[in-house]
Amino acid sequence: MRKNVVKFFGFFVFVYFCLVMRVFASGEYVIFLDTNNIRSGPSTGYRVLATQNVGSTYYLKSTSLVADERQNGSCDSGWYQIDYNGSTGYVCSEYVRLGNVSYDDGRTPTTACESEMQAAGFPSSYWSGLCSLKEKHPNWTFRAVQTNLEWSVAVEKESACGKSLIQTSNSEYIDSSCSSREGSFRAASQKAVAFYMDSRNFLTEQYIFQFEYLKYDSALESSYTAAIDTMLRGASFYTYHLGLGTDFASLVTQAGKEMDFNPISLASRMRQEMGTGTSLYNLYSGVYPGYEGYYNFYNIGVNSSCVNNITSCGLNYAKNHGWYGAYNAIKGGADLLANGYLSNGQFNTYLQKFNVAPVNSNTLYINQYMTNIAAPSSESTSTYSSYRDLGLLDSGFAFYIPVYYNMSASIGNSPNGGVDGGSSSSPSSSAIGTIVSSAGYSMSNDKISGIGANTQVTALKANLEAIAGSGNVTITNANGVSVNSGNIGTGYKVNIKNSSETRTLTVVIYGDTSGDGVINALDLLQVQKNILGTYSLSGAYSSAGDTSKDGTINALDLLQVQKNILGTYNINQ
């Protein structure tokens, strides 16, 4: 699964782009229905040119079948001739189907931007989202990654049991036929996988960074360290190392530069894997008995078989790979990402989860860093927030966005309730929903979440107005009184308006059942009394008490609130 270091990385990426950036015109294709061989002639006696995976697609040279030369039953139905790297290859017709497929859906561009997006390889269903971003950020560049895969086949493959997991209580997004799970994460259904694989659902400021090209950008070199500090501030593992006198953010920047990997993405990956609490203290402290001086900031080596032994799995991996000292551990993870993923064409977070356009075709649908289908969008949120807070959003970012054959013209609806497990809900199709998601928060029905405990009213308002415009956001407390300072709490109302829509959303901070914006003993007592039936939480406060998001307030929620107070668990907002 791990790759050797690839020298001359830039050359291979260049070649790769030359291969994947083609825009095909409409025409007859063969689409592989099963893993099968391309041969140099029409029988199994000819040499194998290549073995192709399910969903691979090739130009058809002729619709006429060529009879099997041996006539020995190796392919009774005959062979199709295909264009294979400029020469003729032969595939048994029993393992393919014909299709008239194209990335081009035939719509004529009406603006210069739409023409630009078409030239970049995007079908028209991508144009609106991309052109909205382009209008706001003229320095941004978008390129289509042509996967050469049939959309339905790719979704099916990424939905295989154990390959994609989700944290949700909604049975519609859980594959009940698959027993694979990691903690509270269950096997994701094809519907859930399809939503997160459809790039068009994430063409917003907040979510576009899952497609960011992740090589080190010298133009941003002077800003990297400050951005990392902003991203990681408040996370326990970061605070711990600052307390040891370590300039942790500078170490991340240095490791990224040395490995030619975007250090912002490294920091985002650490935050995603370590969380912000202290539950993984043993992995980042360097003091665990038998593993003194070893660190694993990326949670690498920990999988479903390690649920009850996370520390030893993670630290064994660190020790076996020489991750002694904080910098070596940071650099080790960067090395793995650069040489195990970037060198394979997995040059953004999306492709590290959904490996649909690899340089090495043998790794198609495997060599995937994470199983959580929401991880790319969650990391994108952190990256966006850091760039936004430092005023870097107008930098010349490059985004490479996958496109598949036979995608529907329409964009799928957001799964109800946010199937990403609470890190940040899927983008909403409404104008206000777009404002909320672009600011880094979640909207479901008339509730707004994704707001951390101890968040100031001024901070929430500023983040929303950065998208909605100054003066378009007002906040009132639970009694309807306008507020401009102090903590934002559960039950507060956020009124957002723009030219086409006005919405009032009720704040939900998970764990804050008392509505004071902090999670403390009072909230613990209220959750306990609600379970015992001596106190009743309702409305937004009931939602806040359901910290596990399983639809009921129970002992698990009580335990999560307790652990949050003790600092051993961080409630997912």
C-alpha angles and dihedrals in degrees: 000000000000119000131222117248109279113219120213090026094174091059094054093047089051091052090046093053090050088057101043102036095071117121109213124213121224115282147120117305140173116230118201113238094185139014105282145150132265107216135196092236142017101279141052088256091075121088121268113252095185143338113234132203130233111285097026112141132206138178114262114230094195136004089217117100121234114221118241106263094215094045087206099127097266089125110358094176094057138245133283121220113227137181105255114180091325096312134082121276130180128222128183109251091222091073101045141051131212122245140170097225134164143163087224111083094190101249116140116232115244100190137044090248093053089051089051092051092048090051088050089059103261125138115230094262087071097048101082096052094042095046091050088056092044092053091054096039110030092176093062118103125207126196129176120235104212103212095188086219131128106245097226092048093049091051091049092051094048089049093060113131111281096008099095126029133187137192108224142113093218107107091205089073097042125086099222091186090067119073095195114123143150112207107303093351117104134188110285121235122235089254092057093044092049091054094052093042093052102094091198090071091065105048094122132105092256098049105031092085092077083075096048115129103248105211118118110275113210090196089067096040095110092051102044099087094049091048091051091049089052092048097047101036109121095024110123096226090053094046090048094057093043086056089056089056094255119147088218097173091055090050090054091050091049093050091049092051093048092050095037090239128132105261091205088064090048090054092046090051091052092049091048093050101036098038119207099277134073101259091109095043092131091060095053104030100073091214104092109131112263092014102061111161095016123116138184111190094167099053087234116167092031115114141149091293090060100055091119096034107041095143098054093042093050097042093043088057091048093049094046090052097046097249094160113154127018096271095050089051093050092046092045092059091046090051091052093049094045099044100028097045115009092051088054093056092262091127100153137042094258092057091046087061099034107034098196103139108037127166087225105055090200088072096056109140091002134075087063117159099211140026097202104101091205095053096095093052091043093052089045090058092055092047093048092050092052094049091045095050091052095045094245100126093105093059118119098269120174120214124194110197126190122240125190136198118263099010114166117259090234126070119240120252121252112263110253115260096014109281093211092091098256102298090113127332122245115271115280121229093223124092092243090044089056091051091050095046093044089054090055101259137108131244126196118171103314098337130097120205140157088089115133124228114266092029112154121234089233092055094050092047093048093050092050094044090052085070103026097040132252115304095018096102127067128174130203131183125242090277093055095254116141112246132194102171144033130047121330108233141190110281095032116130124232116197114199126181139178135165095288108028146025123199135177112210129191116227119238118188107181110236094018100103094152094059098233095116096247132090111230145132093298091061090047090053093049093050090048093050091047090055091048092048096240094110131030125218115199141177115356091354091058089050089051091053092055093077093161090054094223095130098259138071107237145141092294091060090047090052093048092052090048093050091046090056091048091048096240095110135031115216110232109239 
